[in-house]
Amino acid sequence: MAANYPKIGIRPTIDGRRRGVRESLETQTMGMAERVAVFLQQNLFYPDGSQVECVIADTTIGGVKEAAAAARKFSAAGVGVSITVTPCWCYGSETMDMDAGIPHAVWGFNGTERPGAVYLAAVLSAYAQKGIPAFGIYGEDVQESGSEEIPADVQAKLLQFAKSALAVALMKGKSYLSMGSVSMGIAGSIVNEQFFQEYLGMRNEYVDMSEFVRRLEEGIYDKAEFERALAWVKENCKVGADNNPPHLQISDQAKEEQWETCVKMTLIARDLMIGNPGLAALGFEEEANGHNAIAGGFQGQRHWTDHFPNGDFMETILNSSFDWNGIRAPYIVATENDSLNGVTMLFNYLLTNTAQIFADVRTFWSPAAVERVTGHKLQDEAAGGLLHLINSGSAALDGTGEQNADGKPAIKPFWEISGAEADACLAQTQFRPASQEYFRGGGFSTDYLTKGGMPVTMARLNLVKGLGPVLQLVEGHTVDLPEEVHKTLDERTDPTWPTTWFAPKLTGKGSFQSVYDVMNNWGANHGAISYGHIGADLITLASILRIPVSMHNVEESRIFRPRVWSLFGTEELEGADYRACRNFGPLY
């Protein structure tokens, strides 16, 4: 998949009156734009780790001709996000950016010498009237006219908007690749093209799982890479105990053959998603192109897994930040082709540049139930109970929590991960022969326990007939349990699968009165878990896409949506969000 990342366009708008007014503001106005560009480029990164690029209009914008010139420059430069800055009054509808297909924000300088706040209010009113929702950024404290500082509250809003808006721009024009079709009747794997096209600006691509068979049998993969990958797997991937009853266990020779198939499947899935120029040299020019997929999903169960090794290893390695080629950006691959959880993983990933944990939201363990079964009394963050997040055999290796930030367990962007940290993730993982009762074709399931103490956010996108997409999210922490307590609880389900113990942050209101309420109001059987408390960024991202948020535990002070949302009501923000999203409709 070609990078060609979208850029952020910075528009310095100015009072167009000549003979002293405009001239006195030129340096201050362009200086604001330049400082914003430097700030964003120093603090935001594309998925490959490179700094975000900003493009500034060639001149300040005092009228419609200069606005049009900036629009032409931005279009040619591949700008996907627009930020307007000004210290003064400007002519609202004459200077505004009219591109309805990209996200917009306006920073109006809070100063007394010139009415930047007046322009901010005027242009946001014009955006509302024209049906182009825009974010308003206005510092809380008055600044001196000569100040070159970007106040901390303005910085926070600039980053929150730009990060979310870039996520929107990065998805546009890319593909979601379905490898297979609907898994076990799971609604999320009934891929809804209208949603992808109208809300995300994405294409849908499809391959039948028989394409894996064709590529396996015809050798459509890089043979040299396969040999290198297989050697790496044998050296680094520990095979755990076989949990199958004796009559269902297979021979060591059969396991060796399954390992080879699993590694080849990983190469094939990656090549299907992003292409592989090396295939052209083998005579497979068409296959070398891939499907320009920024995310994908593998059906697996049951049509594939009743006969072939499962996709657990493939999904684990692709979703991780490292493999036999070293440390690199993760791919986004949804288990069971749950496209809605895949999209949620994609949202999380584009906001954080970190690997994502795909998990079943499997069990609520109340404090009473834990104490009854294990004799252990849950305490501290887990005092209200736990959610057992345990996927059916795969999860990104980063989810072990073996990476480190400020002396605490973390999941980091790949460019911050050391070789020792990657090794530690592997060392804490076993690949267990798959449960033959579930996976008749065998394979190897990923088995690890996530370290406690990490701030994480679990999210899920759902589709509702008549309403459309709805996002829900919950911030909380991963939790450590005493080894025997974990073992007792884990062995009540399939102990060959990866486990994360999650304690949601409770607010005492709505769906967050108790951990039970969180579980009871969750909209599907899967969730996407990201490192960090990123709920506020997800809410901002959802508002850009016009997707209402039905459930969250983010403090009101952290929520940042387009200014026009307040015109749909300021008392009950959840209802206003629904009304605004319905009114403006899908972004595309």
N, C-alpha and C positions, 0 to 999 in steps of 0.2 A: 504494500500500500504506500503510495507516494506521500511524503510528508506535506509539503506545500501548506504550511500552517497559516491560519488567518492572522492578520495583524490588528493592532488597536489603533484606530484613527483618533487623533487629538485635534479638536477644532477650537482655536482661540477666537471668540467672538468679541466685538468691540462696538462702541457707539460710533455710528457712521458719520457724525457731523464733523466737517472739516473746520479749518480756520481756528485751530487751537484745542478742540475737544479730543478728537481722535488722535491727533499728534501727541498729546500729553499722555495717552494711555497705551501707545504702541509697545513700549518696552515692558511695562508691567504685564500687559495681556499676553504677549508672546512668552514672557518669562514664566508665567503660570503654566502654559502648555509645555514648555521645555522641562520644568521641574516635575510635572506629572509624568511625562514620558520617562524621565530618568528613574523616578520612584518605581513605576510599574516594571520597567525593565530590570531593575535590581531585585525585585521581589516575586516575580512571576516567571514560571518556566513551562515550556512546552513538554509534551510527553517524552521527548528524547533527551530532556535535560538542558536543552539550549535556552538562552534567555528569550523571553517574549520580545517581539519587535513592535515598536510604535512608529507611526507615520504622522507627522505634523503637517497641517495645511501650509502651503507656501507663504501665505500672508494671513494677517488677521482678517476676520470676516465681519464686514460692516454692512453688507447688503446682499441681495440675491445673486448678483453676478459672482461675487467671491464665494458664496455658498456653493454655487454650481461648479466653480473651478475646484473647490475642495472635494466635492462629490466625484468629479472625474478622476482626480488624483487617487482618491481612496479606492475607487473601482479598479483602476489599473494596478494598484499595489496589493490588491487582495485583502482589503480591510474588512473584518467581520464584526467589529465592535466599535461603537462611536461614543466618544466622551467630549462634551463641549465644556469649555472653561471660560469664565469671564470675571473681571473685577468690577464691572460697571453695567449701566443700562445699555441694552442693545435692542434692535428692532426684531421682536420675537419671531413672527412667521416669516420674516425676510431672511433671517440668519439661521434658522433651525435646519437640522438634517432631516430630510423628508424620506429617507429610505426606510420603509415600513418592514423590511425583511431582516433587519439586524437590530440588536439591542442598543438602547440609548441611555446615557446618563448626562446630567448637567451639574457642574460645580459652580455655584454662584458665591463668590468671595464675600465673606461677612466683614464689611468695612463701612465706615460712616461717610467717607469722603464721596464715594460714588455708590449708586443704588444697585449693586450686584444682586442683592436679594430680590429686588423688584423685577429685574429681568428674569431671574430664576422662576419666580411665581408666574410671570407673564408667559414665558415660553412653555412651562409645564402645562399651563392652561391651554395653550395652542396645541400641544401634543395630545392632551385629553380630548379636545374638540375634534381633532383630526383622526382620532382612533389609533394613535401610536403611543402606547404606554412608555413613559420614560421615568428614570429614577432621578430624584432630586437630592443633591448633596449640598448641605449648608452647615458650616461649622457653628458650634454652639457659642463660641466666644468671639467678640469683635476683635479684629486684627488691625494693626496699623497699615496704612496704605502701602508703605514700603516694605512690609514684611515679605520675606521669601520663604517662610515656613509653611509646610503643609501640616496643619494641626493633626493631632493623633486621631481625633474622631473622624476627620475627613479622610485620613489615610485608611482607616478601617473600612469606611464605606467604599472608597475607591477600590480597595482590594476585593471586598466582598462582591461588588458589582462586576469588576473586571474578570475575576476568577470564574464566576458563574456565566457571564456572557461569553467568555472564551470557550467554555464547555459547550455552549449552544453552537457556537461557530465551528468548533472542531467536529461536531457530529454531522453538520450539514453536508449533504452530497456523498456521505459514506454509506456503507451497506451493513445490514445485519444478515449473516449467513446461517441459514438453517441447514444443518447437516442431519438429514432425516426429517421426520415429521412430528406427529403428536405422540408423546410418551405417556402411556398408561392413562390416557384421558385427562392429563393435567391441563387445566384451562390456559395457563400461561404459555404452553407450547402450541396452542392454536394461534398461530402468528397472525396478527391483525395488521394488514398492509396499510389500511387507512390511517391508523394511529401513527405508524412509522413515518408515513409520507407527510401527513398534515401537521403533526405536532413536532417531529424531530427533523424533518427535511431529509430523511434517509430513504435509501432503496432497500428492497428485500431481495435477497438472492437465495437460491435453493439448490441443494444437491441431494440425491437419494443416497442412502448409506451404501448402496451397491457400488458407488463411486470409490469407496474405500477398498472394496473387493477388487475392482478393476485395477486400481493403482498398486495394490499388494501383488496381484498375480502378474501384472505386466511390468513390474519394477519401476513404477513412475515415482521415484524418490531419489535423492542423492545417496548413492551407495557408499561413498566415502564418508559422508556425514553419519550415515547409519552405523557404520563400523565404529566410528569415534563415539557416537552416542551410546551404543551398546556397551563399549568398554567403560565409559563413564558411569553408566548405570550399575554395572557389576561391581565397580569400585566404591560407589558412593551410596547406593540405595540398599539399605539393609532389609532383608526379607525376614518378616516376623513369623511367629508361630502360625501354623495352619489350624484354624478354628473349626474346620469341617469335621463331621464324624468320619471315622476311618473308612467307611464304605464309599464316601464321596471324595476322598482325597485322591489326587492324581500323582503321577510319577514325577520324579525330578526332571526327566527328559521332557515330559509334557510341559512342565513349568518353564524350562529353558525356551521351548518353542513359543510359549505364550509371551515371555519377555520380549522376544524378537518382534512378535506381532504388535505388542503394546508400543514399542519404540517406533516402529514404522508408522503406526497410527498417529503418533504425535507429530512426526514429520509431515505426514499427509494432511492432517488437519490444519497445521500452520500454513502449508503451501496453498491449501484451498482458500484460506482466509486472505493472505497477503501476497501470494505468489512467490516464486523462487526463480530468479534469472538462471540459476544453474540447470534448471530443467530444460531450458531452450537448447543448451549445449548437448543434451542427451536426445534431442529430436522431439521434445514435447513443448513446442512453442505456445500452443494454446493454454496448456496447463500452467505454463510459467507465469501467466498473467495474474492468476488468483481472482478473487472477487471483491477486492477493495474493501474488505470487511474490517470495521473498527470493533466489531463484536460478533459473536456467533454462539451457536448452541449445538450440542450433540444429543440426538434423541436417545440412542443407546437402548434403554429398556423399552419394549422387550425384544423387538424384532432383531436387534443386533446381539444383545447379550444372551439370548437363549442359545446362540450358536457360536459366537465369537467372543474373545476376551473383552471385558467391559472397558469403558472409556475412563476409568478412574485415574490411572496413571497419566494418560494423555491430558485430561482436564487439569490435574494437579500441576503438572510441569508447565503447561501453557499459561496457567494463571499465576505461576510463580515468577519471581524476578531474576531467575537464574536457571541455567541448564548446562549442557555440555559445551555450549558456546560461550559460557561465562555469564557475568552479571549483565542483565539487559532489561528493557521494559517488559512488563507482563502483557500477555494477551488476555482478552476478556472472553471467556468461554463458559456458557451456562450449562449446568447439568440438566439432563432430560429436556434439552431445548426449551427451557422455560424462558422465553424471550422477554417476558416482563421483568423477571429477576435479572436477566442479562442486561437489560436497559438500566435497571437500578444499579447494578455493578458498574456499568459504564458511567452513569452520573457520578457515583462516588469516586471512581478512578480519575475522571477528568478534573474533578475538584481537588484531588490530593496527589495525583501521580503515584499512588501506591497500589500494591496488589490487594485484591478483594477476596474475602471469604464468602463462599456460597454455602448456605446451610439450610437444612430443614429446621423450622421452628417447632421442635418435636415435643417437648414436655415442659409443663410448669410444675416445678417442685416446690410445694409450700414448705414453710419451716416445720410444720407439724409432720408432714409426710417424710421429710428428710430425717427428722429425729426418730420417727417411728421405725424407719427402715434401717438406719445406721447408728442411732444413738447420739448423733452429732447435732449440736444446736448452732444454727446459722447465726452469724454475727456481722456487725459493721454494715458494709454496703449490701451484703447478702441477707440481712436480717429479715427482709420482707419476702424472701424466696428467690428462686433462680429459674432462668429459662435454660434448658438443655438444647444447645444448638449443635446439631450433629448431622452432617450430610451423609448420604448413602455411598460413601467411599472415596470422595475426592474433596480436596480443599487446598488452596495455595499454601506452599510450604512456609511462606512469610508468616502465616497465621500461627505458627508455633510461638511467636513472641520472642524469638531468640535474637532478634536485632535489638540494638540498644540506642537510646537517646537520653542524654543527661542521667545516665546510670539506671534507667528504667526500661522495661521491655517495650518494644515499639515495632511498628511496621513503617519502613522508610522508602522514599523514592529510590529507584535502583542506583542512581548515581551517588547516593550516600551510603550504600551497603558495602561493607568490606568482604573480602574473601573469607575471613574467619567467621563472619556472621552467617554467610551462606552455608559454610560448612557446619555451623552449629545448628542451623535449621534442619539440615539433612541428618545430623547425628541424633536429633530428637524425634525422628520420624522412622516408623517401620512401614514396610509395604507388605501387607498381609495377604496371603492367598484368598481370593474373593469367596464369599459365601456361595456355595454351589446351589443352595436353595433359592437364592435371589438371582444369581448370575450363573446360569447353566454352562455358559461358554468359558467360565473362569475369568482370569485377570488378576489384578493386584490392587487392593484397596489401600488408601493412605490412612495411616493410623498415628495420630499424635494428640497431645493435650495442650491447648493454648495456655500460655502463662497468664496468671492473674495480674491485675494492676494496670491494665491498659485502658485508657479512655477510648471508647468505640461508639459508633453510631450504626444502628441497624435500620434499614429502610426497605420499602417494598412499593412498587407501582402496581396498581390494580385497574382493571377495566370494568366499568359498570354500564349496562345497557341503559341508554337514555341520558346518561351523565357523561360518559367518556372516561378518560384516565383520572385517577386519584392517587396521590402519593401519601404514604404514611411513614413516620420515622420515630425512632426512640433513641435517645442518648443514654449511655450507661457505662459500665465498666466490666471487663473480664475479671473473673474471680478464681482464686486458688482454693481448692478444697484439700483437706488431709488425704493422703494417698489412698488409704483404705476406704474412705468415704466416696471418693471419686470412683474407685474400682467397683464398689458395691452398686452404685447408681448406674455406672456405665455398662456393667454386665447384665443389666436388666433389658438392654437393647442390644444392638450388634457391637461388640467391643472392638471390631476391626476397623471402625470408622472414626474420623477425626472429631474431637469434642471441643467445644468452647462453652464454658460456664459463664452466663451473662446475667448481670444484675442491672435492670433498668433504673434510671433516675426517676424517683417518684415526686409528684408535685402536690398530691392530695386533691387533685381536681380531675374530672372527666375520666379519660382512659388511663390516667396515671394515679388513681387513688391507691392502687395496689398492683403488684406484679401480676396477679391473676387477671386484673382488668386489661393489662397490656396484652397478655396472651389471648384473652377472650375476645379482644377487638381486632386482633391481627387478621388481615384480609386474605391470606393465602398460606399455603404450606411451606413456603420458602421465604428467606430473607437474605439481603446482601449486607455484609458487615464490613465497615471501613474503620481504619484506625483514626482516632481523633473525634472530637465533638464537632461534627460538621453539619449539624442540623440547620443552623442559620443559613449556611451556603446553599444547602439543598432547597430551603424555602425560597431563597432568591432565585435560584435556577428554575424552580417550578413556576414561579410567577412570570418569568420571561417566556416560558413555553405555554403559559396559560393553563397549567395543571394545578387544580386546587389541592391543598394539603388537609387531609381529613383528621390527622392525629399526629401531635408532636408534643414534646416536652421542652421546647426551647423558650428561654426567657423572652418576654415581649421586647425588652430593650435591645435584643440582638437581631430582631426581625427587620428585614429591609426589603421592601417591595416597591414597585412603581408608585409615584406620588398619587396617581389617579385612583389607586385602590382606596384611599381615604374618602373619596367621594361616594363610595359604595357603603360607607358606614365606618365609624371609629370606635364604637362600643364593643361590638361582637365581631372580632377580626376574622374568625373562621368563616362566618357567614358572608362577610364582605368579600373574602377571597373567592368563595364559590360564585358570588354574583359577578364579580369582575371578570373571572375566567370565562364564565358563560357568555358575558356580554361581548368580550373582545374575540373570543373563539380562538382556534388553533393558530399558532404563529404563521404557518405556511398555507 
